[in-house]
């Protein structure tokens, strides 16, 4: 079983509120529609989550009281994005069932029984970055944190991250032309310098999460989700451009 994360930067235009990249979504849906095995799919919130979360100050956890409207706005926004993605996947024959993340994470952590039941019946659970409410407090939960929890429970063969860059670099390749690309690397060797900021952190934070995932999986691979043929090869364990982290 594999876990796939589709980054918000791939499926949305992150600088424009509630703006989707329909071409990227359609291309990914075609790839997943042809994939024969159930997997756990997690997608980012992109411009449906980060923009308003930062505007409302929800990137800092706090008390629900007084923030109800802001919280419900973001939760409904990311639910809308999930519906767009789920519709595109269904149109390509992908047997996915959306499980709203805020309904899975209760006061005592995630209840993964329903995820397990979906997999047992050959469905692919679809979760996403969201806001969760626990004991009167809210906080954002990233897709990376969800994947870490899923990894601990289900011990996947592989975890694949589809991002808007070719893989891991020593620094942001969009800003630094001399950024070093890592094709095959051990987690202990990674030292990522990244100044990026969104509601769930930066590439540095992603790398730290990946290090925590590695004890529960055979490998982690990062590919460019803008190239669906690379994603297809990664899913089929074929060699492609990307970063493999051991």
ABEGO torsion letter per residue (X at the ends): XBBBBBBAAAABBAABBGBBBAAAAAAAAAAAAABABBBBBBBBAEAAAAAAAAAAGAABBBBABGAAAAAAAAAAAAAAAAAAAAAAAAAAGBBBBBBBAAAABBAAEBBAAAAAAAAAAGBBBBBBBBBBBBGGBBBBBBAAAAAAAAAAAAGBABBBBBBABAEBBABBAAABAABBBBABBBAAABBBBBABBBAAEBAAAAAAAAAAAAAABABBBBBBAABAAAAAAAAAGBBBBEBBBX
